[in-house]
């Protein structure tokens, strides 16, 4: 299979470092609030990548971090729980929103079963050990910093212009125009959670900087280098650039061989922002009676390296497409329909695999699927194959009840007898139970409304 590697900006054949296995790291959520749908587009990309790797016969060793200590989580925990001890306040906040994130991910069909979920606060010793290994660092009055002047490769990921003078910066996130020494460790501040840290014979109580977290946790479970590091394009700088620099400085080898980045999700052509009132979470979608899997389908319809413009109209269209796919899937319970031939099934599987193995081109895979659904009913095997790769929940759907099947049989008899009034009455009874009837050359086909 081929993947686009941000490190060299080329789409290339992917070959794992270890035969039959792939080590994969995901930059996970910062759990201080609901994760918005733009972030979930990235997690859907990473879910597709995991599914594709597994379908290619690879064992996937997947690690995802949970950022539960940084500037944002500390600030929000102090706002919500000002009377609590800092670590207790932080735990209250981050535990709540970690649960929210995992629940939302499950609704979107994102599969974390078998993944290692690594919380930053549970890996402070690993971060401290890594900081000690980094030669290009210095201690200042407010923390321990990485000296980018001692790293001539700094900026490799984003082709950073280092001609202008740089300075020290303490914020976890900063503008792309900054060239800055970044904090590995931050000195204790009032009302912030604090961990003891002895460095060069001195106790520097405080807490980690944001960037050191992922370097420590990824290598703890995957080693260094590992195969694939994923995230959104918004993390390329400074976060991933800083990860690369500090990890390479500490170990003398690359952090990861391949970086895969997903593009932005726009809303009505604009960057998502609370100030523009276009900041949406999964709850906003559910409140409009739209299935979360419709958003998954919408994300799959656009290549991950292209910006996706979200509109409510495009999401409603994705819901309609999902309904069509489900109606096709339900035909597996309707033996009167002509079933897809073994040859056509093999051709569809081949087209879908070829598409996703070519830099995760799910849009092309869906085009092949949509060309098939009006031609023949599916088999259970093709539905399971599609679910394993695309995660749209098409397999395992329940059949209608025996009573509903009897109503359909009575309607068929009424039509044979040309008792149109009775046929319409029975159609209405089924519609009241959210069952729609479509008459075809092969007889009546039912679909859930």
N, C-alpha and C positions, 0 to 999 in steps of 0.2 A: 504494500500500500504506500501511497505518497502523502506527505504532509508538507505544508509550507512552514519553513523554519525562519522565524524572525531574525535569528542571529546572522544569517547570510542572505536573507530575503530571497530565498530560492525554494521552489517546490521540488522536493527530492524524495527518493525512495527511502522509506523508514526501515532501518535495521536495528533491532534492539541490541544492547550491549551484551546481554546474556541470551543464548538461544532458548526460544520458547517462553521467555518471560519479558515483561516490560515494567519498568518502574516509572510511576506517574505521580506528579505532585500538582495539587490544585491550590491556588491562593483562595482560601475560603472567606466567609463573611466577617465583617466587624460587627459584633452583636450588641448594638446599642439602640436599634430601632428596627422597624420592618424593613426587609430587603426589598428594593424596588424592582420593577420588571426589567429594567435595563441590566441590572446585575444578574437577574435570573436568566437573561439571554446567554450570558457567559457560562453559567452553570449547566444550561441545556447543551451548549457546545461540548462541554467537558463530559457530560453524560453520553452524548453521541460518540465521542472519541473512545470512551471506555467500552461501550457496546461494540463498536467497530473492531477494536483491538481483540476483544474476546471472540468475536465471530471469525476472526482470522486465526483462531487456534492458540492465541497467546494467553498465558496466565498474567493477569494484571495486578500488580502490587500498587495499590492506590492510597495516597495519603492526602488528606485535606486538613488545613489548619482552621482553627476558630480563633480569631483575634479577640480576646477577652480582656486585654489591657493595652490601652493606647490613649492618645489625647482625647478622642471622642468618647470612649467608654468611661473614662474617668470623669470627664466634664458632665456627662449625662447622669452618671450615678450620683454625683454630688448634688445635682439639681433635684433629683427625685427622692434621694434618701440622705438629706443633709445631717440627720441626727445619728446615723449609723457609723460605725467604725469603717474607714475607707475600704478595707478588703471585703468586709461584709456587704457594703453598699454595692461594690463592684460585682460581687457574686450574685446578688439579687437581680441586678439589671441584666447581666450577661446570660445567666441561666434562663431567664424568661425569654429573651429574644433568640437564644439558640434553639429553644423548643419551637418557637414560632417559625424560624427559618426551616428547620427540619420537617415540620408539618407542611409548610408551603411547598417545599421541594418534593415531598411525597405526592402531593396533589398534582404536581406537574409531571409525575412519572419519572422523577430523577431517582436513580437507584444507588444508594450508598451502602447497600448490603455488602459486606466484605471489605469495606473501606476502613482505613485507620483515621479516626477523627482525633486530631491533636489540638488540645487547648493550650494557648500560650502560657497561662499561669501555672500549668502543670509541667512546664519545661524550662523554668528559670535556671536551674543548674546547668542545663545543656547550653543555654545562651551565654551564661557567664564563662563556661569553659571555652566556648568558641571565641569570645572576646579576648580572652587571654592568649589565644593562638595568633591573633592578628598582629602582624608587625607594624603596619602603618596606622598607628593610633596614637593619640595623646590625651592627657587629662587636663581639663580646664576647670574653672570654678563651677560650671553647671553640668558637667558630665564628661563622658569619655567619647572621643570623636575619631572617625576615620579620616585620615589625611589623604585626600584624593591626589595631592601633588606627588605622592610617593607611588602612585599607580598610573603608569603611562598608558594602560589600556582602558582607563575609566572613560565611559561613554560609548563603548563598543555596540551596545544594543540600539541606541538612538542617534548615533553619529553626532555626538554632542560637540558643540563649539566651545573649546576651552581657552580661547585666546584672551577673553576678558578676565579680570581679577575675580577670584572667588572669595567666599567668606564662610564663616561657621553658621549653621542654622540648626535650631533646636526643635522646630516643628516636625511632626512625623511626615506631613505632606507639604509640598511647596510647589511653586509655579515651575513650569518647564523651562523658563528662561534663567532660572538660578543655576549656578555652578557652585556647589557648596560642600564643605565637610559636613558629614551627617552624624547624628548622635547614635552611638552604639548602646550607651547607657546614660540615663538621666539622673542627676543628683536629686536626693530627696527634697520634695516640696511640701508645704503645709497642706494637710487634708488629702494627700495622695497616698495610695497603697505603696508600701515600701518593703524591699527585700535587702538583707545584708549582702555585701559583696566586697571581698577582699581582693585588691589588685595591687601588685607590687608592694606588699606590706602595708597598704593603707585600706581602711574600711570606707568604701564609697557606697553608703546606703542609698537606695533609690529604686529605679525600675527600668526595664529594658526600653530601648527605642523600638519603633515599629519594625524596621527593616531586618533587624537581627533575628526576629522570631522565625520567619520562614526559612532562613538559612540553617538555623539550628535544628528545627523540627524536620525539615526535608531530609537532611543528611543523617539525622538520628535513625530514621526508619528505612531510608533508601540508599544510604551511602553516597559517595561523591567520586566521580560524577554519576548522575542517574539519567534516565532516558529522556523524559519529557516533562517540561514545566509549562503549566497553562495559566491563563488569566486574561483579563480584559485589556484592551489597548491603553486604557487610562492608567494601568499599573506599570507600563513599560518604563516610565520615568516619573518620579525617582525610584520607585519601589524595586522593580526588577533589576534596574541598573545597579542599585546599591547592594542588592542580594548577590549579584554576580561578582562585584568587586570585593566584598568582604569575604565571601566564601573562597574565591580564588586566592586571595591574600593569605588566608589561614591554611589552606590545604595544598596550594600550589598546582591545582588542577581545576578544570572547568566545573561549574556547578551542575549544569545539565547540557546534554548534547543538542536538544531541540527545544525551542520555545514556540508555543502556539498561542496566538493572541486573537481574541474575538473582537470584532468592531463594535462601535457604539450603536445603541438603540436611540433613535430620535422620536420625538412625539410631535406630530403635525409639522415635521421638517425642522424642529428646533430641539436643542439640547434639553433634556429633562431637568426641570428646576422647580422647587417649591414656590419661588417668587413668581413664576409664570403660571402657576396653578395647573401644571401638566405633569406632576409627579405622581405616578401611580404604583400601587402595590397589588398583589394578587387579590386581596380583599375587595379592591375596587372593581376588579373583573367579576368576581363572584357575585357582588351586589347587583350587577347588571344581568344576572342569570345566564352568564356565559361560562361554559365549562373551562376549567384551567387547562385542559388538554388542547383546547382551541388555541390558546397562546403558544403551547408547545408546537403545534402544527404551524402556526404563523412563523415562529422562529425557524423551523426547519425549511420553510419555503424560500428562505433567503440564505445565500452562502454566508458563512460565518465571517468571512473577511470583507464583506460588503456591509455598509451601514443599512440598518433596517428602520424604515419610517413607520412608526406605529400610529394608526388611527383607529377609532372605534369602528369605522366602516370596514377597514381591513380585517379587524378581529371578528366582526360579524360574518364576513365572507369566509374566514377560516372556520368558524363554527358551522356554517352551511356545508363546507367541504368535509369536515369531521362527521357531520350527520350522514353525508353520502357514503363515506367509508364505513360507518357503522351499519348502515342499511345493507351494504354489500356484505359485510362480515356476518350479519344475521342470516344471510341466505344459506349459510352452512347448516342451518336447522331446517331448510326447506328443500327436501329431496326432489321435489318436482322440477326444480330449476336445473338447467344444464350446468354441470360442474366443470371447472377449468381442467383442461387436459394436462397430462403429465408433462408433455412437451412445452405447453404454454406456461405451466408453473415453473419449470426449470428455466425458461427464458426470462420470466419475471424476476426470479431469484438472481439470475446472472446479471440482469440490468441494474437491480438495486445494489448488489455487491460492487459491481464495477463503478457505480456512481460514488458510493460512500468510501470506497478504497482510493478514490481519486480526490484526495484532500477534503474528505468529508462532504461531498457534494450531495447533501440530502435533498436539495431542490430538484435535482435531476432524477433522483430515486423516486421522489413523489410524482414527478411527471410520468414516469414509467408505470407507476401504480395506478394513477388516475386514468391512463389509457386502457387499463385492464378491467376496471370495475363494471363497465357496462356490457362486457362481452360474455362473462360466465360467472357462476357462483364460485366462491373460494373453497378450498379444502382447509381442514383444521391445521394441517401442516404449514400451509403458506401463511396463515394468520399468525401462528406461533413464530415463524421465521421473521415476519414483519415486526412483530412486537419486540422480539429480541434485539432488533437493530434500531427501530424507530420509536418504540415505546409509546404507541398510541392507544394501547388497551383494546385492540381489536379481537384478540383471542379470549376465550373463556367467558364470552357474553352468554347470558342465560337465554334459553328458549322461552317462547311464550307458554302460557298455561294450557292445559288440556281443554279447559272451558273456552278459551279464546280460539283454539284450533277448531272446536266444535262450531263456534259462531261462523268461522270462515267457511267450514264445510256446508253449513246451512245456507250461507249466502251464495256459494257456488251452485247449490241445488236450486235456489230461488232464481238465479240467472238462467239456469238451464230451462226452468219452467216459464221463463219470461215474466216472472212476478217481480217487476222492477220496484214496486213499492216496498215489498218485503226485503229485497236486496238492499235498498237504500236504508231501511230501518236497521238492518244488521250492520251495515257499514257505519252508521251513526253510533250504534252501541259499541263497536270496536274503537271508534274515534274517541268516545268518552273515556276509554281505557288507554288512551294514547297509542293506539295501534292504527296505522294508516294502511289502506289496501290499494295496490296498483295492479291492474289487470294487464297481463302480458300474453304472448302466444303460448307460453308454457303454463298458463294458469295464473291465479292470484298470488301476488308477492306482498308479504306484509313487511312493514318497517315501523320502528318506534318513532313517535312524533317528538 
